[in-house]
Amino acid sequence: MSTGTSTKRYETPNHPYQGERIDEESDLLSRYGLKNKEELWRAQSELRRYRREARRLIGDAQGDVDAANEAGADFVARLQRLGILADSESITDVLSLDVTDVLERRLQTVAYRKGVGNSPKQARQFILHGHVVVGDARVTRPSYKVETVEEDLVDFDEISPLADELHPERAEGQ
């Protein structure tokens, strides 16, 4: 057995063939331009971890929400920094999060919403090919979680040919 093996970072569905779930997943894949269902399952597993941590903090405080907010202040602050929770929301709001809240914070989605690509898939391609920067750093991972302070810093790399607004692949109205 190799010592450097990594573990899976997601859980697959318990029942592989459920028409309704498959339709929902396909809709999310096309809406967010995901490459495959594994990316969706990763986001769902991430959301499960957030909810599990919130339940643990609330349980440790024996249901006292104020004590749970105090104990989980760092946890809630991290989710607020990532933009998954709004600034006014607390630890109980973590339990009502949806997978779309996690998917909306991916660089691919943020870049598409800012007009970096005509579609989520095109934004993904621009990211993978190194045309997109967050601040001064080139990021080539579409799954990168964009913090709220970094949101306005997502743009084309200045040395990229796509930085020219007249480039034929640029989104209309850029």
VOGU-3710 file (C-alpha; in Angstrom, 3 decimals, decimal comma):
1> mstgtstkry> 0,000/0,000/0,000  1,307/3,386/-1,005  1,748/5,984/1,725  1,043/8,963/-0,552  -2,458/7,987/-1,652  -5,170/10,583/-1,289  -8,757/9,948/-0,360  -11,829/10,896/-2,355  -13,117/14,340/-1,512  -16,727/13,574/-2,326
11> etpnhpyqge> -19,463/11,007/-1,806  -21,407/9,447/-4,650  -25,192/9,064/-4,450  -26,492/5,969/-2,628  -28,812/5,009/-5,466  -27,099/5,523/-8,824  -30,215/5,326/-11,017  -32,875/7,773/-9,857  -34,386/9,644/-12,773  -35,425/12,732/-10,815
21> rideesdlls> -31,998/13,168/-9,152  -30,211/12,592/-12,472  -32,368/15,266/-14,131  -31,613/17,750/-11,310  -27,889/17,012/-11,543  -27,903/17,419/-15,325  -29,672/20,767/-14,967  -27,039/21,983/-12,462  -24,205/20,701/-14,673  -25,444/22,694/-17,653
31> ryglknkeel> -26,380/25,795/-15,621  -22,954/26,038/-13,947  -20,890/24,609/-16,826  -19,440/21,787/-14,737  -17,253/19,219/-16,469  -18,807/16,149/-14,847  -20,950/15,027/-11,939  -17,894/14,549/-9,765  -17,559/18,341/-9,536  -21,185/18,585/-8,424
41> wraqselrry> -20,727/15,782/-5,887  -17,681/17,618/-4,488  -19,793/20,745/-3,954  -22,537/18,656/-2,326  -19,988/17,014/-0,014  -18,566/20,432/0,878  -22,070/21,621/1,751  -22,621/18,469/3,869  -19,412/19,250/5,799  -20,618/22,806/6,484
51> rrearrligd> -24,001/21,573/7,723  -22,390/18,824/9,830  -20,114/21,383/11,496  -23,057/23,731/12,172  -25,090/20,885/13,689  -22,117/19,871/15,836  -21,648/23,435/17,126  -25,368/23,819/17,884  -25,416/20,397/19,556  -22,359/21,193/21,697
61> aqgdvdaane> -24,167/24,321/22,894  -27,276/22,207/23,738  -29,384/24,187/21,301  -28,363/27,586/22,683  -27,999/29,507/19,397  -26,120/32,441/20,952  -23,534/30,123/22,521  -23,241/28,209/19,227  -22,698/31,485/17,321  -19,991/32,427/19,786
71> agadfvarlq> -18,276/29,017/19,591  -18,542/28,920/15,791  -17,601/32,547/15,172  -14,537/31,573/13,081  -16,564/29,034/11,095  -19,332/31,552/10,308  -16,753/34,268/9,528  -15,064/31,939/7,009  -18,377/31,231/5,261  -19,162/34,958/5,204
81> rlgiladses> -15,699/35,738/3,787  -16,321/33,171/1,042  -19,722/34,747/0,337  -21,597/31,525/1,075  -23,338/33,249/4,009  -24,464/36,882/4,015  -22,968/39,153/6,692  -26,259/39,263/8,614  -26,683/35,471/8,697  -25,764/33,237/11,626
91> itdvlsldvt> -24,931/29,593/12,275  -28,566/28,467/11,987  -28,662/29,762/8,396  -25,939/27,252/7,458  -28,527/24,489/7,830  -30,741/26,030/5,117  -27,950/26,431/2,523  -28,345/24,860/-0,908  -25,676/23,411/-3,217  -26,164/26,415/-5,527
101> dvlerrlqtv> -24,819/28,664/-2,723  -21,521/26,754/-2,933  -21,486/26,588/-6,752  -22,043/30,359/-7,039  -18,690/31,003/-5,310  -16,599/29,034/-7,819  -14,243/31,129/-9,965  -15,904/29,712/-13,073  -19,325/31,057/-12,035  -18,021/34,390/-10,714
111> ayrkgvgnsp> -16,055/34,950/-13,936  -19,106/34,141/-16,064  -21,342/36,470/-14,005  -18,742/39,252/-14,466  -18,865/38,747/-18,234  -15,502/37,036/-18,708  -17,162/34,470/-20,986  -20,325/34,183/-23,060  -21,208/30,969/-21,183  -20,027/29,186/-18,041
121> kqarqfilhg> -18,183/26,668/-20,240  -16,348/29,437/-22,094  -15,413/31,085/-18,792  -14,081/27,696/-17,674  -11,979/27,397/-20,823  -10,523/30,901/-20,374  -9,601/30,007/-16,769  -7,996/26,682/-17,719  -5,974/28,338/-20,500  -4,587/30,917/-18,080
131> hvvvgdarvt> -6,397/34,017/-19,343  -8,009/34,904/-15,983  -6,414/36,487/-12,917  -7,702/37,123/-9,405  -5,882/40,259/-8,300  -2,286/39,736/-9,440  -2,404/35,925/-9,404  -3,242/33,816/-12,434  -5,661/31,091/-11,362  -6,167/28,057/-13,598
141> rpsykvetve> -8,590/26,160/-11,342  -12,281/26,704/-12,165  -13,234/25,335/-8,722  -11,242/28,059/-6,883  -13,457/29,606/-4,179  -13,583/33,376/-4,713  -13,767/35,397/-1,512  -16,084/38,422/-1,480  -13,132/40,860/-1,338  -11,597/39,195/-4,423
151> edlvdfdeis> -14,791/39,311/-6,478  -14,015/42,682/-8,103  -10,441/41,560/-8,846  -11,492/38,791/-11,281  -10,511/39,886/-14,785  -8,507/38,940/-17,868  -4,730/38,750/-17,500  -3,256/41,933/-18,991  -0,796/39,921/-21,128  -3,575/37,703/-22,487
161> pladelhper> -4,757/38,372/-26,051  -8,283/38,303/-24,589  -7,528/41,468/-22,603  -8,167/43,364/-25,867  -11,859/44,316/-25,822  -12,055/43,855/-29,597  -10,976/40,202/-29,437  -13,576/38,064/-31,295  -14,049/35,648/-28,364  -14,828/38,399/-25,856
171> aegq> -18,342/38,553/-24,480  -20,676/41,025/-26,149  -20,844/44,415/-24,444  -17,536/44,075/-22,611
//
